[in-house]
Each structure stands twice: as structure tokens, then as C-alpha cells.
Amino acid sequence: MKVVILAGGLGSRLAEETSVRPKPLVEIGGMPILWHIMNIYAHHGLDDFIICAGYKGYMIKEYFVNLVLHHSDITVDLGANSINYHGGKRPNWRVTVVDTGMHSMTGGRLGRIRDHLTPGEPFCMTYGDGVGDVDVSAEIAFHRSHGLKATMCAVTPPGRFGATNIENDVVTAFIEKPEGDGQRINGGFFVLNPSVIDLIGGDDTIWEAGPMQWLTANKQLAAFRHNGFWQPMDTLRERHQLEELWSSGKAPWKIWA
């Protein structure tokens, strides 16, 4: 099963980082968040990736071309015009980076990689800026069991601010960053049948608008409830939160060895 990762947006809400590189290459613990996402999927045996690039997409191409170089010791023999690599961990991934347009919307990017999908075979799709300890294998099994066109990972958004209970002008309880109001939101980590591509009209199609609304109206979108950790990286504050979790050695999304 192939994994499609949307990685072409401008990332304007993280402009402090994305002015010089695409958002999926912003680092957590010295490694791009894209690398973290791919490791989540690889842990479940999924190692064939399609990266939908756009803004500064050449940097994503260069990252993968030089991945082994950056994570290995090397011996350069200038006379023989050769390079030997020593040590280093080389992920057993197959990565296709596709230029899906500078200004394409999320659905438009998905539509542009149609020819890279396996006909009739479901595929995974997610955003290049969110991590979680999602049980992808269980979600795939869930998708195959219900027979619908699409499955969305439904998550409870993390709380941002502490909450208080107040009685007669006295604080009676304080809860540090409680979960949301119980409503679940789109957490990415989709499993999709290739036929959903037919719902995409062009580059200006927003996946979360027309296609997902059609799937919902026609009862073709199933919700896989994820109760564990999930966190997007939309702001510098959230990037710092993820960095702190990684530095603590207790990053919940690090499910790989």
C-alpha cells in the first residue's frame, strides 16, 4: 500500500521557519517532521511513499537524494571519482517526489498523483505537518472491513489553554490544557480508495471541502477514532512543544525502534 503525503503548502502560520524551507522539512530533534511521519508509517510496514511537493519542493528532492550522505560517514576518493559510505542507518523506503504545483490546493495535489497510484488498491494519505501514535494497521483493517470509499482518522484536538471552574468568584478547580469539548476533528491519516480521485475537479479543489463533503453526504466517509496522542505543527509554539517532547525522550509518536 502506498502512502501519499501532502507537502506543498506555504506554511504561512509558521513563517519564522518556512521562509527558508518547506514546512515538512522543519526539524524536530534534528530531523524533519516529514521523516517522523514516514517513520510512523514504516513502523506499520508501509515504505512506498509519494510526496506531493510544491513550495520549495526542490529542497524536499534534495533532502532525499542526500539522505544517505547526511547520515553516514564517507570516504571521497578524488582520484577515482568515487564515494564510499560507512555506517549510518538507511531507511528501506521508496520515495517518489512529485511537483504538484506551487498554488494547488490539497485536493488538487492529490489529483496530480493519480498516475502514481496502484489501480484498484487503497492508499494512505496524510498531511506533512502532523504526528501521532495512530495505529495505522488497525485503521487499514477497519477501512477494508466497512467497504466505504474513505476512512478519516478522527481525533480529539489537544487543549491549548488551562481551564478553570469558578463558583461565587472563587476558583474551585484548575485543569492544565484539557482536551477539547469532546468533538472530534479531521486528524489526517486517511485510508482512501482510488475512486475518490474522481471527486477532484482540478488544482483549485480543496480536499476538505467538495470531496469530503460529497463523501459525507453520500455516507462514504468512515471515522476511525483515535484516542491517543495527536499534534499538528501549525505554529512556532506547537513546534517548540513537539521539540520538548522529543528532547524528553518521551515523544508519544515515536512508535518505531
Secondary structure as UniProt FT lines:
FT   STRAND          2..7
FT   HELIX           12..14
FT   HELIX           15..18
FT   TURN            19..20
FT   HELIX           23..25
FT   STRAND          27..28
FT   TURN            29..30
FT   STRAND          31..32
FT   HELIX           33..43
FT   TURN            44..45
FT   STRAND          48..53
FT   TURN            55..56
FT   HELIX           57..65
FT   HELIX           67..70
FT   STRAND          73..77
FT   TURN            78..81
FT   STRAND          82..86
FT   STRAND          94..99
FT   HELIX           106..112
FT   HELIX           114..116
FT   TURN            119..120
FT   STRAND          123..127
FT   TURN            128..129
FT   STRAND          130..132
FT   HELIX           136..146
FT   STRAND          150..155
FT   STRAND          163..167
FT   TURN            168..169
FT   STRAND          170..175
FT   STRAND          185..186
FT   STRAND          190..192
FT   HELIX           194..199
FT   TURN            203..204
FT   TURN            207..209
FT   HELIX           210..217
FT   TURN            218..219
FT   STRAND          221..226
FT   STRAND          230..232
FT   HELIX           236..247
FT   TURN            248..249
FT   TURN            252..253
//
